[in-house]
Amino acid sequence: MRITSTSCICPVLVCLCFVQRCYGAAHHGSIKVTRNQTKHVEGETEVHHRPKRGWVWNQFFVLEEHMGPDPQYVGKLHSNSDKGDGSVKYILTGEGAGTIFIIDDTTGDIHSTKSLDREQKTHYVLHAQAIDRRTNKPLEPESEFIIKVQDINDNAPKFTDGPYIVTVPEMSEMGTSVLQVTATDADDPTYGNSARVVYSILQGQPYFSVDPKTGVIRTALHNMDREAREHYSVVIQAKDMAGQVGGLSGSTTVNITLTDVNDNPPRFPQKHYQLYVPESAQVGSAVGKIKANDADTGSNADMKYTIINGDGSGVFSISTDKETREGILSLKKPLNYEKKKSYTLNIEGANTHLDFRFSHLGPFKDVTMLKIIVGDVDEPPLFTMPSYVMEVYENAKIGTAVGTVTAQDPDTANNLVRYIIDHNTEEDRYFTIDASTGTIKTAKIFDREETPWYNITVTASEIDNPGLVSHVPVGVRILDINDNPPELAREYDVVVCENAKPGQVIQTITATDKDNSANGARFHFFLDEGRSLNPNFTLRDNEDNTASILTRRKKYSRTTQDMYYLPVLISDGGVPSLSSSTTLTIKVCACERDGRVRTCHAEAFLSSAGLSTGALIAILLCVVILLAIVVLFITLRRNKKEPLIISEEDVRENVVTYDDEGGGEEDTEAFDIAALRNPSAAEELKYRRDVRPEVKPMPRHHTSTSLDSIDVQEFIKQRLAEADLDPSVPPYDSLQTYAYEGHRSEAGSISSLDSATTHSDQDYNYLEDWGPEFKTLAELYGEIESERTT
């Protein structure tokens, strides 16, 4: 079997027989018949002979969602080679072959064994072949055909995006588009009306309508008012089969909210209001609230309150609370019941955001009248002034009147007032006050130079109601009297040069006075006339509160007199005038030609040499450096050690060669080397000075006796024995070499070992004749000589 186009003729024809049991002819696929074969329709007796022609088939149809007990018949395959003897075998392969679709291999009938869903799979591709049952050889080539699943209306339309939430402004024109909804149908849109959807509104009329084809929802009424109704729930239905009876449908809900526009003006609930405000209300405090209602919301309900007229516009003010949209009435000036008992205000509330589309609904403002009643309260006493400033002279007697404060009861009763001073600070205790009259008096003697100003607080209260009090600050200024004499402004160091000329100004002095300028602004300077005329200095009053000190003669000398004293009198211009006396000390100093002071001390001789301070410091620094070098050199010379081992070929006398591992420098004191070198010089046996000897010394006469007759060898043996028996000797060996030149040589010994015990007869008095450079050396040797003589 081979599939061809409608113009092709197959050599082997396959017949698809359709049996109309319970299905119509439209439910089945194409039929392929042979050219010489006739189509026999059940119920007909006449056989029609048709000319030979080929019918080409390539697809079958099967209904979806088959629910019958028997497999659904799809179609029939037939080959020209099939003689009806069962020798031809039909084979079916491809998608669903053997599972979904089965074929009778003898008759070629195809059945569907399962219920199919077009929405899951729309068609199946299969292959058919006829073979010889005996030889299994194909009788025709394999042919491909398609089984399409024919759609039925088994899917209702669905709104995939529902439910919907949408807004539309209130007062919109009729026909304003709100939203477009779309429903989808899973059925085949190319076959029948299964997927053809029609929209209708089930709920929401008469406010909204829907286009049956596009699903566009529109407003259906004019001037829909949000304030009347804000929320609407609209149910939209989508029905397939073009809305015909039997079609499937789905629905969704569209929640529509009308948004606000400014279409409602503000309105005060009342045209007249009355407010009670006590006269004790504080300035700046809120005394009342007023509100105009606006049916709109958000910014459309924002408003501003103003006072447009009234006799209280200067006493009260109004502001708007943006959160509560209330008018806050505040007090600008204090109230006084005794002066004015009521006020009238006209208050306007107007929208701030206007929509000119709805201006015909206006005006968007409203006015109301507010009457304010001032309440009478018992007020505290009121001082005649907000503060007081009083004056009193210093040194005034205790009890002197300073001033008077006055307070009155502002109420109609006009109760009596009692005064007291708040003793919160120490200054408040310096004054007293008359409780009835308010007269303030001093309680101490004041000194303006110590404290020129005092601050106190006076309290006034009603006698009948002490709880009602008021306070007033009082400042007391202490007035000055001339009670302080003038004095020098500072300590002066007056200097006169030795080379000063007569009439030369050596110092200008000024004076000061603790009193203020009214008592001593003008000072007078003059010398003390009780003394004789000063021959050295004089004083000139410059008449500008300064005075100049001048010299009367020339050539002052430090050696003759280095200090002068000048008594000065200073008086002020106060009444009565006060004066004081002071003494200036004048130093005589050596000065340069330009008047600069060089020195005022006789011992400062270096200054006269013309050496500056920097030069002196440099000289001292050099001296210190030289001394440091000398000290370092001497220290290095002392620390330098001579070699301890001398060659044996060195024939000089008085050389000791030893190798001692321990004992240190103190170990050399264990023996008297001079005694060993010259036995005749030894006077007695010497022991170590660093330890206490435990052996008794040998008798003195024995030593002196042996020195004359003992041989050097015996002397050394004797010393060796003493050293061996001495327990204070360090516990180590000590090698000592002695070289003795003989006993009492005619030439005498030239060794320096004996020089420590002998004295020179040289006279060092000639050093005194060498000059001052050798004075110290001569004194040193002179002291040595005197010690030697003593």
VOGU-3710 file (C-alpha; in Angstrom, 3 decimals, decimal comma):
1> mritstscic> 0,000/0,000/0,000  1,372/3,396/-0,987  -0,045/6,835/-0,298  -0,173/9,154/-3,231  -1,874/12,334/-4,255  -5,415/12,434/-5,590  -4,179/12,123/-9,176  -2,081/9,053/-8,588  -3,289/5,444/-9,153  -1,988/2,665/-6,947
11> pvlvclcfvq> -1,426/-0,775/-8,444  -2,699/-2,386/-5,314  -5,812/-0,893/-3,797  -6,815/-1,056/-0,229  -10,431/-0,671/0,722  -11,544/1,052/3,861  -14,937/-0,163/4,780  -16,973/1,925/7,142  -19,823/0,365/8,931  -22,452/2,817/10,194
21> rcygaahhgs> -23,414/1,216/13,388  -23,821/4,106/15,765  -21,679/6,770/14,063  -22,228/9,018/11,133  -20,200/8,989/7,993  -18,605/12,263/8,949  -16,850/10,589/11,877  -14,580/8,477/9,734  -11,654/9,064/7,491  -11,084/8,685/3,817
31> ikvtrnqtkh> -11,901/5,540/1,980  -9,640/3,943/-0,558  -11,255/1,573/-3,060  -10,010/-0,223/-6,118  -10,825/0,857/-9,604  -12,915/-2,166/-10,475  -14,511/-2,474/-7,108  -17,941/-1,250/-6,311  -19,070/0,346/-3,086  -21,804/-1,593/-1,410
41> vegetevhhr> -23,940/0,342/0,943  -25,957/-1,606/3,461  -29,634/-1,506/2,659  -29,212/-1,166/-1,078  -29,900/-3,996/-3,528  -28,613/-2,351/-6,641  -24,959/-2,730/-7,563  -23,360/0,225/-9,344  -20,467/-0,352/-11,690  -17,988/2,550/-11,694
51> pkrgwvwnqf> -15,065/3,090/-13,982  -11,594/2,232/-12,724  -10,087/5,053/-10,727  -7,859/5,359/-7,647  -8,963/6,860/-4,306  -6,064/8,188/-2,299  -6,319/8,196/1,482  -3,899/9,481/4,092  -5,808/10,104/7,305  -8,487/8,742/9,609
61> fvleehmgpd> -10,482/10,492/12,308  -11,366/9,302/15,738  -13,496/11,100/18,295  -11,859/12,133/21,566  -13,210/11,276/24,971  -14,866/8,005/23,834  -16,575/6,506/26,872  -18,245/3,354/25,337  -17,697/-0,182/26,649  -16,310/-1,418/23,328
71> pqyvgklhsn> -13,278/-0,221/21,450  -14,022/2,622/19,063  -13,965/1,645/15,400  -11,526/3,773/13,409  -11,417/2,316/9,930  -10,450/-0,653/7,708  -7,418/-1,538/5,637  -7,772/-3,763/2,556  -5,377/-4,910/-0,107  -6,122/-5,982/-3,700
81> sdkgdgsvky> -4,180/-9,104/-2,984  -6,623/-10,093/-0,306  -8,964/-12,732/-1,793  -10,719/-13,260/1,436  -9,018/-16,571/2,094  -6,967/-15,282/4,988  -3,673/-15,425/3,181  -3,008/-11,709/3,662  -1,811/-10,436/6,974  -2,118/-6,766/7,954
91> iltgegagti> 0,532/-5,191/10,153  0,184/-1,786/11,929  3,191/0,121/13,329  3,870/3,655/14,535  2,601/5,891/17,351  0,165/4,065/19,620  0,226/0,859/17,521  -0,556/-2,116/19,709  -1,402/0,019/22,755  -3,900/2,647/21,656
101> fiiddttgdi> -4,675/1,327/18,187  -5,086/-2,363/17,338  -5,723/-3,991/13,969  -7,318/-7,242/13,007  -4,517/-8,811/10,933  -7,017/-10,778/8,863  -9,767/-8,243/8,138  -7,724/-5,055/8,510  -10,164/-3,415/10,938  -8,585/-0,709/13,155
111> hstksldreq> -9,986/0,044/16,620  -9,051/2,540/19,375  -8,838/0,862/22,752  -8,452/4,024/24,904  -10,211/7,310/25,345  -8,145/10,009/23,648  -7,766/13,679/24,542  -7,117/16,051/21,689  -5,791/18,675/24,037  -2,996/16,298/24,999
121> kthyvlhaqa> -2,218/14,923/21,500  -3,926/16,001/18,297  -2,826/13,207/15,930  -0,889/9,957/15,584  1,354/8,874/12,670  1,154/5,128/11,832  2,410/2,784/9,119  0,384/-0,042/7,433  1,638/-3,036/5,437  0,118/-6,183/3,899
131> idrrtnkple> 2,288/-9,353/3,831  1,842/-12,929/2,737  0,892/-14,926/5,753  2,681/-18,023/4,447  5,930/-16,454/3,236  5,919/-13,252/5,390  6,839/-11,323/2,320  5,307/-7,888/1,766  2,637/-7,778/-0,831  2,763/-3,982/-1,021
141> pesefiikvq> 5,144/-1,265/0,085  4,594/0,157/3,546  2,209/3,127/3,628  2,016/5,995/6,165  -1,222/7,495/7,361  -2,429/9,790/10,143  -5,148/9,307/12,674  -6,427/12,672/13,837  -8,225/13,041/17,109  -11,405/14,855/16,286
151> dindnapkft> -12,294/17,582/18,772  -15,448/17,722/20,807  -16,480/20,575/23,072  -15,050/19,229/26,294  -13,183/22,322/27,602  -14,849/25,355/29,113  -13,352/28,840/28,630  -11,023/29,981/31,417  -9,899/33,397/32,665  -6,242/32,785/33,456
161> dgpyivtvpe> -5,663/36,258/35,001  -8,767/36,494/37,170  -10,009/37,632/39,532  -9,300/41,231/38,574  -8,930/44,386/40,674  -9,275/47,663/38,844  -10,124/51,309/39,555  -11,945/53,978/37,618  -12,446/57,636/38,593  -15,816/58,564/39,898
171> msemgtsvlq> -18,017/60,855/37,846  -16,584/59,308/34,649  -18,561/59,586/31,432  -20,692/56,659/30,318  -18,757/54,223/28,169  -15,430/54,863/29,877  -13,242/51,789/29,401  -12,471/50,031/32,664  -10,739/46,759/31,744  -10,494/44,144/28,987
181> vtatdaddpt> -10,809/40,527/30,107  -9,761/37,551/27,987  -10,843/33,906/28,312  -9,052/31,015/26,583  -10,598/27,727/25,361  -8,429/24,620/24,974  -10,657/23,168/22,253  -9,759/23,225/18,554  -10,465/26,720/17,220  -10,357/25,409/13,606
191> ygnsarvvys> -13,118/22,894/14,046  -16,622/24,001/14,749  -17,538/26,514/17,449  -15,962/24,680/20,345  -13,449/27,461/20,933  -15,544/30,448/19,870  -16,102/32,481/23,051  -18,780/35,078/23,744  -18,668/37,398/26,831  -21,609/38,460/28,910
201> ilqgqpyfsv> -22,118/40,158/32,289  -23,811/38,152/35,000  -23,496/40,676/37,844  -22,824/44,392/37,843  -25,646/45,792/35,793  -26,760/48,463/35,244  -23,464/50,097/36,301  -21,166/48,306/33,863  -21,370/46,512/30,497  -19,081/44,160/28,548
211> dpktgvirta> -18,443/43,818/24,833  -19,449/40,226/23,879  -16,616/39,809/21,401  -13,675/41,759/22,868  -14,419/41,446/26,584  -13,951/45,199/27,208  -15,770/46,348/30,356  -17,167/49,882/30,283  -19,156/52,142/32,562  -22,887/52,065/31,810
221> lhnmdreare> -24,098/55,043/33,889  -23,349/58,739/34,043  -21,817/60,398/37,125  -21,187/57,385/39,301  -20,539/58,932/42,725  -17,912/57,404/44,980  -19,492/58,986/48,012  -22,713/57,080/47,212  -21,036/53,748/46,418  -17,359/53,050/46,163
231> hysvviqakd> -16,916/49,317/45,445  -18,520/47,144/42,763  -18,192/43,418/42,128  -18,783/42,544/38,457  -19,082/38,914/37,284  -18,150/38,290/33,632  -19,045/35,021/31,846  -17,289/33,559/28,802  -19,261/30,882/26,874  -18,070/28,796/23,923
241> magqvgglsg> -20,099/27,436/21,014  -20,682/31,134/20,214  -23,008/31,337/23,178  -25,374/28,679/21,879  -27,295/26,359/24,099  -25,107/23,492/25,216  -21,924/25,483/25,186  -19,544/25,408/28,118  -18,852/28,561/30,119  -16,455/30,025/32,660
251> sttvnitltd> -16,675/33,171/34,747  -14,455/35,579/36,640  -14,940/38,424/39,109  -13,820/41,961/38,455  -13,615/44,125/41,599  -14,001/47,746/40,542  -13,307/50,655/42,901  -14,248/54,218/42,148  -11,379/56,596/42,904  -12,049/59,985/44,427
261> vndnpprfpq> -12,133/63,320/42,660  -12,713/66,694/44,251  -16,430/66,933/43,565  -17,574/67,788/47,096  -16,987/71,204/48,735  -16,240/71,440/52,464  -19,151/72,169/54,769  -19,272/73,230/58,412  -21,845/71,168/60,321  -23,121/74,366/61,990
271> khyqlyvpes> -23,315/77,967/60,990  -22,715/79,246/64,525  -20,315/78,018/67,192  -19,543/79,202/70,682  -16,263/78,693/72,565  -15,380/79,407/76,207  -11,806/80,569/76,882  -10,608/81,529/80,394  -8,750/84,785/80,659  -5,818/82,921/82,231
281> aqvgsavgki> -5,043/81,142/78,960  -1,391/81,485/78,001  -0,390/83,357/74,864  0,498/80,887/72,088  -1,543/78,043/73,533  -4,329/76,276/71,627  -7,738/77,257/72,993  -10,091/75,377/70,633  -10,649/73,347/67,441  -13,089/73,597/64,564
291> kandadtgsn> -13,607/71,320/61,551  -15,413/71,447/58,230  -16,505/68,121/56,744  -15,504/67,073/53,238  -16,886/63,891/51,698  -13,790/63,528/49,502  -10,634/61,759/50,581  -6,898/62,249/50,298  -5,627/65,478/48,859  -9,115/66,268/47,556
301> admkytiing> -10,199/66,811/51,171  -7,249/69,032/52,141  -8,310/72,472/53,254  -7,070/75,647/54,852  -8,736/77,634/57,623  -8,554/81,410/57,837  -10,110/84,151/59,945  -11,666/86,485/57,396  -13,072/89,115/59,758  -14,280/89,770/63,281
311> dgsgvfsist> -13,229/91,817/66,276  -11,037/88,995/67,549  -8,826/88,615/64,474  -6,002/90,441/66,228  -6,308/88,395/69,424  -6,699/84,915/67,952  -5,065/82,990/65,096  -6,004/79,758/63,357  -3,850/77,055/61,746  -4,624/73,769/59,978
321> dketregils> -3,742/70,325/61,283  -2,839/68,363/58,127  -3,464/65,017/59,771  -6,915/65,628/61,218  -7,847/68,520/58,849  -8,972/70,545/61,846  -8,596/74,265/62,451  -6,540/74,929/65,602  -7,463/78,203/67,284  -4,582/79,803/69,243
331> lkkplnyekk> -4,247/82,862/71,457  -2,080/85,692/70,127  -2,595/88,216/72,948  -3,535/87,853/76,612  -7,195/88,008/77,535  -8,644/90,282/80,169  -12,152/89,633/81,315  -12,383/93,013/82,957  -11,683/94,769/79,632  -13,468/92,563/77,065
341> ksytlniega> -15,745/89,658/77,785  -16,367/88,209/74,274  -15,052/88,109/70,690  -16,601/87,189/67,331  -14,716/85,445/64,518  -15,749/84,504/60,961  -13,812/81,376/59,967  -13,539/80,094/56,419  -12,564/76,549/55,368  -11,564/76,116/51,676
351> nthldfrfsh> -10,165/73,228/49,603  -6,571/73,632/48,515  -6,699/71,278/45,461  -9,458/72,216/43,031  -10,635/70,274/39,954  -12,014/72,745/37,459  -14,099/70,035/35,760  -16,378/70,174/38,776  -16,247/73,897/39,466  -19,967/74,030/38,737
361> lgpfkdvtml> -20,496/72,049/41,941  -18,819/74,766/44,034  -17,903/77,019/45,629  -15,440/74,718/47,349  -15,354/76,651/50,628  -17,636/77,395/53,546  -17,867/80,027/56,286  -19,034/79,789/59,879  -19,215/82,239/62,779  -17,459/81,570/66,090
371> kiivgdvdep> -18,264/83,474/69,263  -15,617/83,315/71,994  -16,698/83,891/75,597  -13,910/85,069/77,912  -14,158/83,456/81,333  -13,373/85,352/84,485  -10,759/83,741/86,742  -9,064/84,858/89,929  -5,769/86,218/88,629  -2,555/86,859/90,559
381> plftmpsyvm> -1,463/90,440/91,285  -0,077/92,338/88,356  3,025/94,530/88,738  2,929/97,987/87,219  6,205/97,297/85,402  7,643/94,118/83,921  10,960/94,824/85,702  12,478/97,421/88,023  15,898/99,085/88,201  16,859/100,891/91,438
391> evyenakigt> 19,970/102,705/92,697  21,675/103,172/96,058  25,039/104,686/97,035  27,763/102,491/98,369  28,560/102,777/102,052  24,905/103,737/102,669  23,641/102,936/106,135  21,660/99,751/106,751  17,953/100,454/106,294  18,392/102,993/103,522
401> avgtvtaqdp> 15,388/102,962/101,150  16,301/101,769/97,666  12,929/101,929/95,872  9,335/100,682/95,799  7,571/98,057/93,684  3,815/98,166/93,135  1,346/95,423/92,193  -2,454/95,382/92,013  -5,134/92,725/91,871  -6,498/92,874/88,284
411> dtannlvryi> -9,797/91,307/89,322  -12,882/93,303/90,160  -12,473/92,488/93,855  -9,114/94,333/93,949  -7,780/92,408/96,957  -4,837/93,633/99,030  -1,348/92,541/97,974  1,533/91,237/100,099  5,202/91,556/99,016  8,155/89,320/99,808
421> idhnteedry> 11,683/88,818/98,455  12,579/85,349/97,145  15,621/84,330/99,160  16,896/81,890/96,560  20,387/83,400/96,368  22,747/85,125/98,789  22,129/88,458/97,054  18,466/88,323/98,048  19,497/88,496/101,728  21,180/91,892/101,252
431> ftidastgti> 17,778/93,616/101,022  14,472/93,745/102,899  11,003/94,727/101,705  7,962/96,122/103,412  5,222/93,518/102,974  2,482/96,148/102,651  4,079/99,035/100,759  6,681/97,150/98,661  9,504/99,473/99,761  12,933/97,826/99,415
441> ktakifdree> 15,683/98,740/101,919  19,342/97,792/102,376  20,320/95,081/104,853  24,108/95,565/104,642  26,720/98,157/103,710  27,705/97,812/100,045  31,039/98,345/98,376  30,689/99,213/94,703  34,253/98,145/93,975  33,391/94,686/95,301
451> tpwynitvta> 29,923/94,189/93,706  28,446/96,956/91,532  25,080/95,258/90,785  22,555/93,049/92,562  19,617/91,099/91,111  16,681/90,125/93,317  13,189/88,771/92,721  10,085/90,208/94,408  6,921/88,134/94,768  3,435/89,597/95,128
461> seidnpglvs> 0,440/87,560/96,316  -3,138/88,271/97,322  -3,714/88,239/101,052  -6,969/86,332/100,660  -5,510/83,846/98,185  -1,756/83,348/98,821  -1,612/80,670/96,160  -1,922/83,255/93,392  1,515/84,839/93,060  3,406/86,829/90,479
471> hvpvgvrild> 7,099/87,631/90,240  9,088/90,596/89,010  12,888/90,985/88,639  14,509/93,956/90,399  18,020/95,166/89,614  19,868/97,312/92,147  22,788/99,391/90,917  25,351/100,449/93,549  26,371/104,056/92,950  29,945/105,137/93,470
481> indnppelar> 31,361/107,589/96,017  34,957/108,714/96,208  36,234/106,291/98,824  39,376/104,950/97,137  42,598/106,990/96,725  44,495/106,766/93,443  47,582/104,591/93,127  50,211/103,730/90,550  48,923/101,599/87,725  51,786/99,109/88,157
491> eydvvvcena> 55,197/98,521/89,675  57,826/100,621/87,900  61,523/99,740/87,481  63,037/103,186/86,961  66,577/103,294/85,556  68,886/106,274/85,114  72,015/106,012/82,998  75,380/107,145/84,314  75,742/109,397/81,305  72,242/110,957/81,659
501> kpgqviqtit> 71,865/114,660/80,947  69,930/117,175/83,060  66,230/117,441/82,210  66,174/114,009/80,582  62,893/112,006/80,970  63,788/108,639/82,421  60,262/107,288/83,160  56,575/108,091/82,584  54,150/106,885/85,234  50,362/106,521/85,258
511> atdkdnsang> 47,798/106,106/88,023  44,531/104,249/88,487  41,543/104,571/90,800  39,052/101,866/91,829  36,303/104,492/91,794  34,531/105,233/88,536  35,391/108,132/86,274  33,028/110,517/88,073  35,155/110,275/91,210  38,764/110,558/90,132
521> arfhffldeg> 38,954/110,804/86,387  41,643/113,505/86,733  44,845/112,683/88,637  47,471/115,117/89,938  51,139/114,165/90,482  53,689/116,045/92,601  56,681/115,370/94,821  56,359/115,188/98,569  56,836/118,825/99,649  57,456/117,794/103,236
531> rslnpnftlr> 60,997/116,886/102,235  63,788/119,178/101,024  64,214/119,844/97,347  65,482/116,760/95,577  68,798/117,688/93,863  68,822/114,584/91,673  65,337/114,177/90,173  62,133/116,106/89,665  58,550/115,240/88,549  56,399/116,882/85,872
541> dnedntasil> 52,589/116,476/85,746  51,612/115,966/82,095  47,939/116,800/82,881  46,737/113,694/81,043  46,757/111,394/84,068  50,454/110,732/83,514  53,630/112,208/84,971  57,264/112,227/83,822  60,359/111,768/85,995  63,296/113,975/84,908
551> trrkkysrtt> 66,943/114,232/85,949  68,275/117,410/87,615  71,972/116,820/87,031  74,371/114,742/84,966  76,901/111,966/85,454  75,477/109,543/87,944  77,952/106,957/89,239  77,240/103,456/90,387  80,321/103,364/92,513  79,195/106,454/94,410
561> qdmyylpvli> 75,478/105,575/94,717  73,672/102,897/92,760  70,115/103,465/94,119  67,890/106,552/94,628  64,416/106,865/96,204  61,821/109,372/94,965  58,575/109,944/97,024  55,557/110,777/94,792  52,080/112,039/95,817  48,961/111,296/93,667
571> sdggvpslss> 45,513/112,891/94,203  42,192/112,431/92,382  39,503/114,885/91,336  36,702/113,508/93,493  34,772/115,264/96,207  36,310/115,091/98,656  39,668/114,606/96,971  41,738/111,603/98,061  45,472/111,133/97,670  48,157/108,531/98,230
581> sttltikvca> 51,920/108,497/98,509  54,349/106,043/96,971  58,117/105,806/96,636  59,848/105,036/93,350  63,192/103,243/93,338  65,649/104,515/90,721  68,647/102,359/89,757  71,851/103,726/88,303  73,070/101,661/85,343  75,765/101,722/82,706
591> cerdgrvrtc> 74,223/102,424/79,299  75,278/102,500/75,685  75,413/105,713/73,750  71,975/105,063/72,323  70,543/104,732/75,845  70,364/100,924/76,028  71,120/99,608/79,483  74,321/97,595/79,567  74,470/96,605/83,200  73,328/97,728/86,576
601> haeaflssag> 75,770/95,563/88,630  79,407/96,426/89,373  80,574/92,812/89,259  79,483/92,330/85,715  82,932/93,333/84,353  82,704/91,175/81,287  79,964/93,327/79,908  82,279/96,346/79,846  84,678/94,433/77,652  82,090/94,475/74,959
611> lstgaliail> 81,324/90,736/75,051  77,821/89,835/74,253  75,860/87,124/75,995  76,277/84,810/73,015  80,064/85,201/73,107  80,164/84,408/76,824  78,113/81,292/76,306  80,442/80,154/73,490  83,540/80,661/75,671  81,996/78,709/78,554
621> lcvvillaiv> 81,047/75,904/76,173  84,622/75,634/74,866  86,001/75,499/78,415  83,607/72,705/79,330  84,630/70,711/76,217  88,335/71,104/77,037  87,787/69,951/80,617  85,898/66,911/79,378  88,773/66,010/77,030  91,338/66,339/79,825
631> vlfitlrrnk> 89,300/64,172/82,199  88,868/61,530/79,495  92,598/61,509/78,725  93,560/61,103/82,392  91,028/58,317/82,830  92,414/56,409/79,838  95,997/56,800/81,132  95,056/55,434/84,533  93,218/52,476/83,064  96,120/51,555/80,802
641> kepliiseed> 97,952/48,472/82,161  101,661/47,741/81,764  102,670/44,255/80,643  103,058/41,910/83,630  105,734/39,629/82,156  109,146/41,004/81,312  111,730/39,124/79,372  114,399/37,423/81,461  117,064/39,193/79,430  115,973/42,510/80,882
651> vrenvvtydd> 118,685/43,217/83,413  117,078/46,252/84,962  116,587/46,212/88,704  113,408/46,172/90,679  111,394/44,243/88,081  108,939/41,630/89,337  107,736/38,913/87,039  104,817/36,885/88,266  101,917/34,859/86,963  99,034/34,992/89,369
661> egggeedtea> 95,621/33,649/88,375  93,572/35,075/91,201  93,351/37,460/94,049  92,963/40,648/92,016  94,649/43,898/92,842  94,246/43,378/96,572  96,380/40,250/96,402  99,542/42,367/95,911  99,091/43,626/99,448  99,743/40,174/100,883
671> fdiaalrnps> 103,500/40,937/100,780  105,644/43,998/101,126  107,733/43,902/97,969  110,054/46,656/99,186  110,963/44,593/102,242  111,786/41,568/100,114  113,944/43,623/97,778  115,920/45,254/100,582  115,850/43,205/103,747  117,483/46,050/105,641
681> aaeelkyrrd> 114,511/48,268/104,956  112,031/45,834/106,570  111,115/47,034/109,995  108,557/44,459/110,920  106,509/41,633/109,590  103,523/42,864/107,657  100,284/40,992/107,185  97,429/41,359/104,770  95,254/44,316/105,470  92,091/42,876/103,925
691> vrpevkpmpr> 91,744/39,926/106,398  92,293/39,505/110,103  95,446/37,396/110,722  95,103/34,362/112,892  98,807/33,886/113,669  100,684/35,956/116,151  103,473/38,148/114,801  107,009/37,223/115,587  108,824/39,308/118,193  110,223/42,562/116,900
701> hhtstsldsi> 113,647/42,104/118,294  114,001/38,817/116,494  113,376/40,489/113,174  115,778/43,333/113,710  118,450/40,957/114,878  118,154/38,687/111,888  118,341/41,528/109,390  122,026/42,108/110,183  123,218/38,545/109,986  120,708/36,572/107,968
711> dvqefikqrl> 121,557/35,547/104,464  119,206/36,315/101,608  118,521/32,661/101,014  117,631/32,104/104,636  115,548/35,255/104,607  113,541/33,959/101,677  113,072/30,564/103,319  111,879/32,309/106,442  109,331/34,309/104,454  108,235/31,132/102,655
721> aeadldpsvp> 107,647/29,350/105,948  105,642/32,252/107,280  103,544/32,296/104,150  102,902/28,544/104,398  101,798/28,828/108,017  99,658/31,902/107,464  95,988/30,739/107,157  94,909/34,060/105,733  96,890/33,524/102,552  94,663/32,876/99,475
731> pydslqtyay> 94,417/29,161/98,573  96,540/29,245/95,449  100,212/29,280/94,531  102,049/32,525/94,051  105,309/32,656/92,156  107,530/35,591/93,115  111,002/36,312/91,775  113,437/38,349/93,884  116,589/39,995/92,623  118,895/41,420/95,293
741> eghrseagsi> 121,866/43,578/94,342  123,709/43,240/97,623  123,998/44,616/101,122  124,882/48,259/101,571  126,634/48,968/98,274  129,014/51,868/98,242  127,183/53,419/95,353  123,860/52,925/97,019  120,723/51,657/95,400  119,166/53,543/92,523
751> ssldsatths> 115,947/51,543/92,796  112,710/53,478/93,124  111,292/50,921/95,464  112,797/52,744/98,415  111,618/56,156/97,276  108,279/55,690/99,013  110,050/55,575/102,376  112,518/58,426/101,755  112,025/62,155/101,375  113,596/64,571/98,949
761> dqdynyledw> 115,519/67,558/100,200  114,787/69,655/97,133  113,531/73,199/97,769  110,491/74,192/95,705  110,342/77,818/96,830  111,720/78,908/93,484  108,315/78,061/91,936  106,858/81,160/93,548  109,200/83,305/91,451  107,947/81,861/88,158
771> gpefktlael> 104,793/83,939/88,103  101,049/83,532/88,709  100,838/80,649/86,239  102,766/78,433/88,682  101,069/79,769/91,797  98,935/76,672/92,312  101,923/74,345/91,766  104,012/76,316/94,262  101,219/76,177/96,842  100,919/72,434/96,315
781> ygeiesertt> 104,602/71,752/96,876  104,651/74,243/99,714  101,950/72,244/101,498  103,940/69,054/100,920  107,033/70,663/102,361  105,146/71,917/105,398  103,691/68,466/105,996  107,126/66,993/105,635  108,539/69,448/108,205  105,731/68,757/110,625
//
